[in-house]
Amino acid sequence: MNIISSSRKPQHPSRHHQAAFTIVELLIVIVVIAILAALSFVAYVNISQRATDSAIAHKETQAKRRLEAYKVDNNSYPPDQATFDEITGQKPTDKFYTTYTSASPHDSYTMETGGGSPNPANTVTLPWTSDGYNGLINYLGTDGGTVSFSNPHPSKITASQSSDQDGQRLAYRGIDHLIFADSNESHTSRANNSWWKLDLGVGKSIKLERFGILGRSSMERHPRSFKIQGSNDDSAWTDLLTVSGDGPDNGTWWSGQVGNSSTYRYIRVLQTGGHSTFHDDHLVLGDVELWGVYYK
């Protein structure tokens, strides 16, 4: 009898094949991880939102208490944002900022608290380095320096004034960068307390740090006694800078530093006395520029 033997050993899968994942298994793992990550993110967002809502509710509760205390002492609620900020101790850089408005006679108010410091993408810092076309008006007129300048009124900012001299030298001429052309200046008629105003628009404001005026090119009538003021309701105004016996000259810049940390939607120039010629009460501006932090 012939006995046939074989030295061939049974075949077994290699260790490499035993330990490896198939593509399907890898995809399943990835999907599971993605689902777990999504669930964790949703849970985090919900917890974070509840914490934010709680913080805002607490802040507004404290603010309401201080508003009522203010009313007891003054027989009315605060007239403006600056006063509200003062009595509540809040700053524009606080994590949660409450916007406050109250119209005369200030027997009621509205307030809204935003969630967090201003979004850096919506905040533009325009520091003063020298007088000239290098602040907010230039920023708006050039789309942040991406195009040639064009007057930002009325598409990006609105200029108005208490009256006009001849139907040509209107408020928007004060932000056109063209004072050396005929009639390219803002010019009110002769009246006490004449004013010129900018409206930055709904939801927009500036923490004004410096305000500049370029004098008209001829005939003087430059402002000499005036105030720079801010408001958030176009009714109650806060004095930001008071000027007496100073101002621009023919085709030259004047600027003054503002000592107020609040933000305002409206900025205006209020004539409080006569100008540089004959002490008449016309308010004449060749051009203006603003520097500070712009919240767009």
C-alpha positions as CSV (number, residue, x, y, z in Angstrom):
1,M,0.0,0.0,0.0
2,N,1.3,3.3,-0.9
3,I,0.7,6.0,1.7
4,I,0.7,9.5,0.2
5,S,1.5,12.2,2.7
6,S,1.4,16.0,2.1
7,S,3.3,18.6,4.0
8,R,0.9,21.3,2.8
9,K,-0.5,23.1,5.9
10,P,-4.1,24.3,6.2
11,Q,-4.6,27.8,4.8
12,H,-5.7,30.5,7.3
13,P,-6.3,34.2,6.8
14,S,-3.3,36.3,7.5
15,R,-3.1,38.5,10.6
16,H,-3.2,41.5,8.2
17,H,-6.5,40.4,6.7
18,Q,-7.9,39.5,10.1
19,A,-7.2,43.0,11.6
20,A,-8.2,45.2,8.6
21,F,-11.5,47.1,8.2
22,T,-13.4,46.8,5.0
23,I,-14.5,50.0,3.3
24,V,-18.1,49.5,4.4
25,E,-17.0,49.1,8.0
26,L,-15.0,52.3,7.8
27,L,-17.9,54.2,6.4
28,I,-20.1,52.9,9.2
29,V,-17.7,54.1,11.8
30,I,-17.4,57.6,10.1
31,V,-21.2,57.9,10.0
32,V,-21.5,56.9,13.6
33,I,-18.9,59.5,14.6
34,A,-20.6,62.2,12.6
35,I,-23.9,61.4,14.2
36,L,-22.4,61.6,17.7
37,A,-20.7,64.8,16.8
38,A,-23.9,66.4,15.5
39,L,-25.8,65.3,18.6
40,S,-23.1,66.8,20.8
41,F,-23.1,70.0,18.9
42,V,-26.9,70.4,19.1
43,A,-26.7,69.7,22.8
44,Y,-24.0,72.3,23.2
45,V,-25.9,74.9,21.2
46,N,-29.0,74.3,23.3
47,I,-27.1,74.7,26.6
48,S,-25.3,77.7,25.3
49,Q,-28.5,79.4,24.2
50,R,-30.2,78.7,27.5
51,A,-27.2,80.3,29.3
52,T,-27.4,83.3,27.0
53,D,-31.2,83.7,27.5
54,S,-30.7,83.5,31.2
55,A,-27.9,86.1,31.2
56,I,-29.9,88.5,29.0
57,A,-33.0,88.1,31.2
58,H,-31.0,88.8,34.3
59,K,-29.4,91.9,32.7
60,E,-32.8,93.3,31.6
61,T,-34.3,92.6,35.0
62,Q,-31.6,94.6,36.7
63,A,-31.9,97.4,34.1
64,K,-35.7,97.6,34.7
65,R,-35.1,98.0,38.4
66,R,-32.7,100.8,37.9
67,L,-35.0,102.5,35.3
68,E,-37.8,102.5,37.9
69,A,-35.5,103.9,40.5
70,Y,-34.5,106.6,38.1
71,K,-38.1,107.5,37.3
72,V,-38.9,107.8,41.0
73,D,-36.1,110.4,41.4
74,N,-36.7,112.2,38.1
75,N,-40.4,111.7,37.3
76,S,-39.5,110.3,33.9
77,Y,-37.3,107.6,32.4
78,P,-33.8,108.4,31.0
79,P,-33.9,110.5,27.9
80,D,-31.2,108.7,25.9
81,Q,-28.8,105.8,25.5
82,A,-26.0,107.7,27.2
83,T,-28.0,108.2,30.4
84,F,-29.2,104.6,30.3
85,D,-25.6,103.4,30.0
86,E,-24.6,105.6,32.9
87,I,-27.2,104.4,35.4
88,T,-26.8,100.7,34.4
89,G,-23.0,100.8,34.2
90,Q,-22.9,99.2,30.8
91,K,-20.4,99.8,28.1
92,P,-20.5,99.1,24.3
93,T,-17.9,96.4,24.8
94,D,-19.9,94.4,27.3
95,K,-20.7,90.8,26.4
96,F,-24.4,91.7,26.2
97,Y,-25.3,95.2,25.2
98,T,-28.8,96.7,25.7
99,T,-30.1,99.3,23.2
100,Y,-32.4,101.8,24.9
101,T,-34.8,104.3,23.4
102,S,-37.4,106.7,25.0
103,A,-39.3,109.4,23.2
104,S,-40.4,112.7,24.9
105,P,-42.0,113.0,27.5
106,H,-40.1,109.9,28.5
107,D,-42.9,108.1,30.2
108,S,-42.2,104.8,28.5
109,Y,-39.2,103.1,26.9
110,T,-38.1,100.2,24.8
111,M,-34.9,98.2,25.1
112,E,-33.4,95.2,23.4
113,T,-30.4,93.3,24.5
114,G,-28.0,91.8,21.9
115,G,-26.2,88.6,22.5
116,G,-22.6,89.3,22.8
117,S,-20.0,91.9,21.8
118,P,-20.3,93.4,18.3
119,N,-19.4,90.9,15.6
120,P,-15.8,91.8,14.5
121,A,-17.0,91.3,10.9
122,N,-19.5,94.1,11.5
123,T,-17.2,96.4,13.3
124,V,-14.9,98.9,11.6
125,T,-12.3,100.9,13.5
126,L,-11.5,104.2,11.9
127,P,-8.8,105.8,14.0
128,W,-7.9,109.5,13.6
129,T,-4.3,109.9,12.5
130,S,-4.6,113.3,10.8
131,D,-7.3,115.6,9.5
132,G,-8.6,114.7,6.0
133,Y,-10.7,112.4,4.0
134,N,-9.8,109.2,6.0
135,G,-12.7,108.5,8.3
136,L,-16.3,107.2,8.1
137,I,-17.5,109.3,5.2
138,N,-14.5,108.2,3.1
139,Y,-15.0,104.5,4.2
140,L,-18.7,104.5,3.1
141,G,-18.0,106.5,-0.1
142,T,-15.4,104.1,-1.2
143,D,-17.0,100.8,0.0
144,G,-14.1,100.3,2.4
145,G,-11.5,101.5,0.0
146,T,-12.4,99.2,-2.8
147,V,-13.8,101.7,-5.3
148,S,-13.4,105.4,-6.2
149,F,-15.3,107.8,-3.9
150,S,-18.9,108.7,-4.5
151,N,-21.2,110.5,-2.2
152,P,-22.7,107.9,0.3
153,H,-26.0,109.9,0.6
154,P,-28.6,108.5,0.6
155,S,-27.7,104.9,-0.1
156,K,-25.4,104.3,2.9
157,I,-26.0,107.4,5.2
158,T,-28.5,110.2,5.2
159,A,-27.7,113.9,5.6
160,S,-30.2,116.6,6.5
161,Q,-30.3,120.1,7.8
162,S,-32.7,122.5,9.5
163,S,-33.1,124.6,6.4
164,D,-31.2,125.5,3.1
165,Q,-30.0,128.8,1.9
166,D,-31.0,128.7,-1.8
167,G,-32.3,125.3,-2.7
168,Q,-28.8,124.2,-4.0
169,R,-26.5,124.0,-1.0
170,L,-28.2,121.1,0.6
171,A,-27.1,118.9,3.5
172,Y,-25.7,116.1,1.3
173,R,-23.1,118.6,0.0
174,G,-21.4,118.3,3.4
175,I,-20.2,114.8,2.6
176,D,-19.4,115.1,-1.1
177,H,-15.6,115.8,-0.9
178,L,-16.1,118.7,-3.4
179,I,-16.0,122.0,-1.5
180,F,-14.0,123.7,-4.2
181,A,-16.8,123.4,-6.8
182,D,-19.6,126.0,-6.9
183,S,-22.4,125.3,-4.4
184,N,-20.7,122.2,-3.1
185,E,-21.2,123.0,0.6
186,S,-24.1,122.6,3.0
187,H,-25.6,126.0,3.9
188,T,-28.6,126.7,6.1
189,S,-30.6,129.9,6.1
190,R,-30.1,132.5,8.8
191,A,-31.8,131.1,11.9
192,N,-30.9,130.5,15.5
193,N,-30.0,126.9,16.5
194,S,-29.5,125.8,12.9
195,W,-28.3,122.2,12.6
196,W,-26.8,119.7,10.2
197,K,-27.4,116.0,10.9
198,L,-26.3,112.5,9.8
199,D,-28.4,109.3,10.2
200,L,-26.3,106.2,10.0
201,G,-29.4,104.0,9.5
202,V,-31.3,101.3,11.4
203,G,-29.1,99.0,13.4
204,K,-26.0,101.1,12.7
205,S,-24.1,103.4,15.0
206,I,-20.7,104.9,15.8
207,K,-18.7,105.4,18.9
208,L,-17.5,108.8,17.9
209,E,-13.9,109.7,18.9
210,R,-13.3,112.7,16.7
211,F,-15.3,115.0,14.5
212,G,-13.8,117.1,11.7
213,I,-15.1,120.0,9.6
214,L,-13.5,121.4,6.4
215,G,-14.2,125.1,5.9
216,R,-15.8,126.3,2.8
217,S,-13.5,127.6,0.1
218,S,-14.5,131.3,0.2
219,M,-16.6,134.0,1.8
220,E,-15.9,132.8,5.3
221,R,-19.1,132.2,7.4
222,H,-17.2,129.4,9.1
223,P,-18.8,127.9,12.3
224,R,-17.3,129.3,15.5
225,S,-19.8,128.4,18.2
226,F,-21.4,125.0,17.9
227,K,-21.9,121.6,19.5
228,I,-21.4,118.1,18.2
229,Q,-24.2,115.9,19.5
230,G,-25.3,112.3,19.4
231,S,-28.7,110.6,19.6
232,N,-30.3,107.2,19.2
233,D,-33.9,108.4,18.8
234,D,-33.5,111.7,16.9
235,S,-35.2,113.4,19.8
236,A,-33.1,113.4,22.9
237,W,-29.6,114.7,22.2
238,T,-26.4,114.3,24.2
239,D,-23.6,116.9,23.9
240,L,-20.4,115.2,22.8
241,L,-18.3,118.3,22.2
242,T,-18.9,122.0,22.8
243,V,-16.9,124.5,20.8
244,S,-16.7,128.3,21.3
245,G,-14.5,130.7,19.3
246,D,-12.8,127.9,17.3
247,G,-13.5,126.1,14.0
248,P,-12.3,125.8,10.4
249,D,-11.1,128.4,8.0
250,N,-11.1,128.8,4.2
251,G,-10.4,125.4,2.8
252,T,-8.7,124.1,5.9
253,W,-9.6,121.4,8.4
254,W,-10.6,121.7,12.0
255,S,-11.3,118.7,14.3
256,G,-12.1,118.1,17.9
257,Q,-11.8,115.1,20.2
258,V,-15.0,113.6,21.6
259,G,-15.0,112.4,25.2
260,N,-17.9,110.0,25.2
261,S,-17.8,106.2,25.0
262,S,-21.4,105.6,24.0
263,T,-22.6,104.7,20.5
264,Y,-25.1,106.8,18.5
265,R,-27.1,106.3,15.3
266,Y,-27.5,110.1,14.8
267,I,-24.7,112.7,14.8
268,R,-25.4,116.4,14.4
269,V,-23.7,119.8,14.4
270,L,-25.8,122.4,16.3
271,Q,-25.1,126.1,15.8
272,T,-25.1,127.9,19.1
273,G,-23.8,131.3,18.1
274,G,-22.7,133.5,15.2
275,H,-20.2,132.3,12.5
276,S,-16.9,134.0,11.7
277,T,-18.5,136.8,9.6
278,F,-20.9,139.4,11.0
279,H,-21.8,136.9,13.6
280,D,-24.8,135.7,11.6
281,D,-26.5,132.3,12.4
282,H,-26.0,130.5,9.1
283,L,-24.5,127.0,9.5
284,V,-22.0,126.5,6.6
285,L,-20.0,123.3,6.3
286,G,-17.6,122.6,3.4
287,D,-17.2,118.9,4.3
288,V,-17.2,116.8,7.4
289,E,-15.5,113.6,8.5
290,L,-15.9,111.3,11.5
291,W,-13.5,109.0,13.2
292,G,-14.2,106.2,15.8
293,V,-15.6,102.7,15.8
294,Y,-18.4,102.1,13.3
295,Y,-20.9,99.3,13.9
296,K,-22.5,98.4,10.6
